[in-house]
Amino acid sequence: MKALVLEAPGEPFAIRTVADPVPGPGEAVVRVIACGAGLTIQHVRAGRIKVDYPRIIGHEITGVVEALGAGVTGLGIGDPVTAYFYLTCGRCRWCRTGRETLCENFGGYVGRVCDGGYAELMKLPAENFIKIPEGLDWRSHPAEVGVICDAIATPVKVIRHAGVTGWDTVAVIGAGGGLGIHMVMLAKWAHARVIAVDIAADKFDTCRKAGADEVVNPAEVDMTEALRELTHGKGVDVVIDFVSKSETLNPGFKALGRGGRLVTLGGAGDAITATPRELLNNEAVVMGSRYATRQEVVDSLELVARGDVWPLVTEVKPMEGAEELHQRVEKGEVIGRVAIAIG
């Protein structure tokens, strides 16, 4: 099969012919049609996240089941599927209670500890493939359907985790990014008032089209003051931070109103400065949110299938264009999500 292979940290993709994967017991092989190219996998491409090389990255796929290993049930040859990003045990307390993002025996990420979707064929444990519902036209829109498992599912998890309602004002920091723009979309779907926060002013029109009621550029104004001004001094109910550095987390926390929730989705390692008195007096909540559960991926597919939201994919390149596309992802030059056409 043909594949985009990373052979060393920070090296360009190499288009190689590699052996076709063969499914073992409990595994399935899928023919990949398209695979999303987000910042999560660009961290691997850039060498910021170490993996064993050579490695094929990517997980946001639309594909069709090609072969099944012994003992696989629930999937059939020809089924259209997407992939679940986390490799979890399915046995621990957290997996059994529907919170597998906290798996005690977490096995790692698809496209990091095992090869992913930047190849014509992709092998995973069968339970990591999720069927695409009949209401989704995956043949006509393979890139859009492929990114649902991440770009839509991650915000769906945040909506539930942070308890976002139609009475809330929600500020999305990093709103112009591939996840941020979909968070704006889902917060508006939840009937919240949405404030998009980003330093890329050229993305504000897209944020407004996605559902933002207001926009704030921290490069031009004090973010905390601007958010408090837009809420008449009360503060926002939910701050969702996709940047998660000290210069966003701390102003974001200061912008919270009574009962406010700060959600961080980044791993920069910077500290949040919050005193016990601030937490106590405002009953403020600081929380992390990791990816999504399998059920949230299923729910996200259904949400798109019934027409409530639609993923924003602005560019699709062939495998030969992957390097150029990833360079633009690295520079923050893309709007929404982008993808690679594989098959």
ABEGO torsion letter per residue (X at the ends): XBBBBBABBGBBBBBBBBBBBBBBBGBBBBBBABBBBBAAAAAAAAGABBBBOBBBBEABBBBBBABBBBGBBGBBBGBBBBBBABBBAGABAAAAAGBAAABAABAEBBGAABBBABBABBBBBAAABBBBBAABBAAABAAAAAAAAAAAAAAAAAAAAAGBBAABBBBBBGAABAAAAAAAAAAAAAGBBBBBBBABAAAAAAAAAAGBABBBBAAABBAAAAAAAAAGGAEBABBBBAAGBAAAAAAAAAABBBGBBBBBABAAGBBBBBBAAAAAAAGBBBBBBBEBBAAAAAAAAAAAAAGABBBBBABBBBAAAAAAAAAAAAAGABBEBBBBBAX
